[in-house]
């Protein structure tokens, strides 16, 4: 498996940032990427809390550190 370039599906920073700004796409892409990483617990947490605190954390981290929130290594 090749290394990912960006956060959402290996997309560039600008495209990932645009997807992170829109709450629906951020929620959906976040769930899918967590499942692809094998982090089922993080995907379940994203399903229930993805529209509020986690979305804001993702957005702030994407702007300042250029990656989305990666929690729960389970």
C-alpha positions as semicolon CSV with decimal commas, in nm:
position;residue;x (nm);y (nm);z (nm)
1;X;0,000;0,000;0,000
2;X;0,137;0,340;-0,096
3;X;0,169;0,620;0,154
4;X;-0,114;0,870;0,157
5;X;-0,043;1,223;0,038
6;X;-0,336;1,393;0,211
7;X;-0,592;1,320;0,474
8;X;-0,909;1,246;0,281
9;X;-0,844;0,957;0,042
10;X;-0,494;1,083;-0,044
11;X;-0,627;1,411;-0,182
12;X;-0,426;1,733;-0,173
13;X;-0,433;1,974;0,120
14;X;-0,659;2,227;-0,055
15;X;-0,920;1,966;-0,152
16;X;-0,909;1,812;0,197
17;X;-0,952;2,158;0,350
18;X;-1,255;2,230;0,133
19;X;-1,406;1,894;0,230
20;X;-1,332;1,967;0,598
21;X;-1,507;2,305;0,585
22;X;-1,838;2,154;0,472
23;X;-1,986;1,971;0,774
24;X;-2,167;1,695;0,580
25;X;-1,865;1,601;0,368
26;X;-1,633;1,625;0,667
27;X;-1,856;1,386;0,863
28;X;-1,892;1,139;0,578
29;X;-1,527;1,146;0,468
30;X;-1,418;1,120;0,832
31;X;-1,624;0,805;0,885
32;X;-1,498;0,644;0,565
33;X;-1,131;0,726;0,630
34;X;-1,153;0,593;0,989
35;X;-1,302;0,267;0,862
36;X;-1,029;0,243;0,594
37;X;-0,765;0,292;0,866
38;X;-0,926;0,010;1,065
39;X;-1,035;0,242;1,347
40;X;-1,389;0,118;1,399
41;X;-1,433;0,278;1,743
42;X;-1,322;0,616;1,607
43;X;-1,569;0,575;1,317
44;X;-1,853;0,504;1,559
45;X;-1,759;0,809;1,769
46;X;-1,748;1,012;1,448
47;X;-2,101;0,897;1,359
48;X;-2,248;1,026;1,684
49;X;-2,028;1,332;1,758
50;X;-1,899;1,429;1,413
51;X;-2,120;1,732;1,362
52;X;-2,002;1,932;1,661
53;X;-1,678;1,907;1,859
54;X;-1,492;1,670;1,628
55;X;-1,582;1,879;1,322
56;X;-1,443;2,193;1,487
57;X;-1,127;2,010;1,595
58;X;-1,078;1,873;1,244
59;X;-1,125;2,216;1,093
60;X;-0,884;2,390;1,331
61;X;-0,620;2,118;1,293
62;X;-0,658;2,115;0,914
63;X;-0,598;2,490;0,898
64;X;-0,306;2,510;1,141
65;X;-0,127;2,175;1,117
66;X;-0,251;2,048;0,778
67;X;-0,393;1,716;0,899
68;X;-0,722;1,600;1,045
69;X;-0,778;1,479;1,397
70;X;-0,650;1,123;1,447
71;X;-0,782;0,988;1,775
72;X;-0,825;0,646;1,927
73;X;-0,562;0,416;1,781
74;X;-0,802;0,125;1,834
